[in-house]
Amino acid sequence: MTDTVSTFPAATRPIYWTVRRELWENRSIYLAPAIVGLLEVLGIVISALRFPDHVQIDGELSGDRAQAVLGAIYGALGMPVVVTALIVAAFYCLDTLYSERRDRSILFWKSLPVSDTVTVLGKALIPFVILPVVTFAVISITQIVTLSVSALILKFYGLSAPVLSTVPFATITLTLAYALAAMALWYAPLYGWLFLVSAFARRKTILWALLPPLGVCVVEKFAFDTDHFYHLLGDRFLGFLGAAFNVENPERFQFSLDRMTPLDLVSAGGLWGGLAVAALFFFGAIQLRRYRGPV
């Protein structure tokens, strides 16, 4: 019998390999949030070793008090990692299409049977999917380790509070995942704008990203004495919180399922308007990559 060879080509999975390539070439995508989480854990451990010097707790820590205190710790631990991930996302979007034109590697990548659309969409998965997943994992691990250390310290000093049992892990995990997903969707036009600049600019990408919006704000203020575009930008940075959650006082925000408002989020005009603008920006980035040569 002779071996038969299938005439059907093996699946190349271009999106998958595009994402893998980005992770190989941009290790800061997962290293930066992980390092911040590690530093937070080290800070908690060092602080715990110095516990008697600056913290005094008298009596038994009640369940309600423990839940409030440790819930605040959860929120505080997540913020530095989220901010780090947003910074990484901004610089990644701003550099991803520009760097391949600058080092002329675009000539090699264009020789492969992968379309510009697939390449750009594969790169877009980094800020929309990969970074939120990495952020979620880092925050969850950091919080669990921190609370474990807190439980050991409280037990060592004779505090009988059931620390870990008082924290609603399922609620906090679901809220965190929901918040990261809402943030990624709300920031879509910002990511799209940075992709467009990355595909267009020949140098000084950060100036191209910042100066046009700043110029619009200045021209609007002097010409019409209004600041609508400024408030539009402000809403784009922080508006997801009011759309995704029922937040009466952001400074005292707590993880709670009854504060989540997914119906308000999916019906918000700002979400769909932002996604439409993002689609235009990404379409422009695809067209520019198709016709824009090396720097």
Order of alpha helices (4+ residues) and beta strands (2+ residues): alpha-alpha-alpha-alpha-alpha-alpha-alpha-alpha-alpha-alpha-alpha-alpha-alpha
